[in-house]
Amino acid sequence: MVSNDYEDAGGPGPRPVIGLSTYSEPARYGPWDVESAVLPRSYIDMVERAGGVPVLLPPAGVARQEVVAGLDGLVLTGGADIDPARYGAPPDPQTLDTRPDRDDFEFGLFALARAAGIPTLAVCRGLQLVNVALGGTLIQHLPDVLGHTDHSRTPGVFNVVRVSTVPGSRVAAIAGPELKAHCHHHQAIDVLAADLVAVAHASDGTIEAAEARAGSFLVGVQWHPEANATDRRLMRALVEAAAAHRGERAS
């Protein structure tokens, strides 16, 4: 039986509520084949094991303040490519399967969360969204720039990429100087937003993590921490920041 207390996961008081953005996708279950709000279970388990209460946020129209008011922390999850029009670029032939409805919801959600000081962890697409939202741009197809597919070698399979972190950064304090990251991305940061600092790189120079220069906890990673069930350091850091944010609001 899982306790409802964050105390059992290493901190005092009730567990912080962590919102997770979801996808709107066709899904089959039982006799049904319908459009559904979905998210890999590994994200949910990652939040629960790190001491948070996971709450799924479907891309339902406009993001509203009422949703953000109920959150202590936010995870912007992975998924489809962001519409290049968001950063003023024509679509590359390899930019496929965009989700304008999800873009609309999540760009608004991030803006509200940032304004409210809600600690945020951005994963893969989430990091790309944060960078674009803050004024940056994206490389639309890494293999065209790098000449290899190491970051997204096989569809539906994570490739392990060695990543080095920048000493003194928040990400380095959480994950250490080097880690084996589970990657599946064909896009990445090109021009980094001015409010962000790059704090981890692959050996080919690809930016694999960025964090806010100032303000509340904002960490984005290009890899997928939810793909490694034994490493909860990033999510634990978010949960701890969310618990502190909850305490500040209550005081």
N, C-alpha and C positions, 0 to 999 in steps of 0.2 A: 504494500500500500504506500502510495506517495503522499507525503505531507504537503499541506498547503502553505507551510511556513518557509520563507527564504532562509530562515535560521538553520534549517536542516541541510541546506546547500552551502552553508558557510557564512551567512550574514544574518543580521537581526531583523525581526519584523516580518510582515507579510511579503509574499513573493511579488516582485514587480511585474506589471503587465507589459508584455512585449508584442507589439503588432507586427505581422508578417504580410507583406504584399503577396497577392496570388495571381494566377493566370486565369483568363477565361478561355477555355479550350473544350472541344468535343471530347467526351469521356464515355466509356462503356462500363457499366456495372450491372450485374443481375440481368434483367430483361431490357434495361434502358441504354439508349445511345443518344445522349443529350448534351447541350452546351452546359458546362459546369465551371465553377470556381475551384481550381485545383492547385496543389502545391506538393512537391515531394515530401513524404513523411519524415525524411531525415532532418529537414528544417525544424519541424515540430519537436522531434525528439531532442535535437540539439538545444533548443530553448529550455525544455523541461529538465533535462539533465544538468543544465547550467544553473538552475534555480529560478527560472522565470515561468510565467504563465503565458503560453502561446495563444494569440488571438489572430485569426485569419481575416485579412482585409481584402474583399473582392474589389475589382476595378469597376465600381458601380457609379458611373456618372462623375460628378464633381466631388473632389475631396472636401470634406466638411470639418469645421472646427470641432463639432461634437465628437467626431471620431478621435481626433488628436487629443482632446481633453481627457479621454479615458485611457490614454497610453502613458506608460513610464519610459518606454524605449521602443525603438523601431528597427526592423530589418527590412531593407530593400533587397529583394531576392533576385536571382538570376532569371534568364529567359530570353525572349526574342530581341532582335536588333531594334535600336531606337531609330525613329524616323530621322534621316539626315537633314531634313528641312529644319529640324530643331537647332542645328548648329550651322545652318546656311550653306549646306553642301548638296550637290546633286547626288542621287543614289548611285552607288557602285553596282555593277551587275551582280556582285556577290552579297549585297545587302538584301536579304530576303526575309519574308515572313514578319514584317513589322506589325505592331499592334497599336494603332493610334489611340484606341480607347484606353489601353493600359498606360500609354504615355501621358494622356490627359490627366488621368487619375493620379498617377505617381508623381508627376512633376508638381502637381498641386499639393499632394500629401507631403512631399519633402519640404516644400516652401513653408507650409504650416508648421511642420515639426521643427524646422530650423528656427523659425521665428519664436517658437515656444521653448526653445532650448532643450528639446527632447533628444537624449543620446541616440545616435544612429549608427548602425553597422550596415554598410552597403556591400553586397556580394555580386561580383561579376557584372552583369547588366546594371546592377545597383550602383557600382562605382562609376560606370560610364554615364549613367543618368545624373549622378551628383556632379560630375565634371562638366557635363553639358549645361545643367541647370545653373551652375556658377560661372558660366561663360567660356568653358573650354570646348575642344573639338575632339573627334575620334578618327583613328585609322580604321577605315571600313573593312579592309581585308588584309590581315597581317601577312599571310603567305606571299602576297604581291610585294611586300616591303622587305620581308626577312628572307624569303627564298626557302622557307621550310614550314612544316605544319606541326611543329612540336607542341604548340599551345592547344591544338584541337586536332589530334591525329586521326581519331576514329569516331564516327558518329555514335553518340550514346555512351561513350566510354571516356572517363577522366584519364588524362595523361599526367604523370608525375613530373613536375618541373622544379629544378633546384632554384630557390629564390634567396637572395641576400638582402637583409634589411639595413637601413641607415642607422648608425650608432646615435643614441640620444633621442630617437623618435619614440612615439608611443607604441608603434607596432613592434619595434625592436624590444622594448621593455616587456611586451606581452608574449611575443613569439620567439625571441632570441635572435642571434645574429644571422642564422640561416635556417631554412626549413625546406622540406619536400612538400610542394604545394600540388593539390589536385586541380588541374586546369582543364577547361573546355571552353575556349573563347577564340573566335577568329577576328575579333575587333579588340581595340585597346585605346588608351589615351594617346592623342597626338599632341595638341596644344593643351598644357595643363592650366586649369583655372587659377587665377591669381590668388584666390583664397585657400588654395590647397598646396601642400608640399609633397613631392614624391618621396616615399619612405621605404620602398622595396623594389628591386629589379630582378628580372631574369638575366642569365648570362648574355643574352643577345641584346640587352638594353631595354627591353619592354618594361614599362612601368607596371608593377604587379601590386602595388599598394600606394595609397595616398591618404593623408589626413589633414584635418583643418589646421590652419596656422593659429587660429584663435577661436575662442568661444567654447560651446559645449562639445562633448564627446562626438566626434564624427570621424569614423575610420572606414575606408573603402578598400576592399581587396579584390583583385581580379580572379583569384582562385576561389575554390568552393570549400570552405571549412566544414560544411555539413556532410561532405563526402568522406571525412575522416572521423569516425565515431569515437576514436580514442583521444582526440585532441579537442578539448573544449575551451581552450585558453581565450580565444577571441570572443566567444559568446559569453564566457564568464566575466570578461572585462566589461562587455556591454551590460550585462545584468547588474554588475556592481555599480556601474555609472547610473543605470536606471533606478536602482534602489536609492542612491544618493540624491538623485533628482526628485524622486518621490518624497523623500524626507525634507528637502528644501521647500517644496511646494506646501507641505503640511505645516511647516514651522511659521 
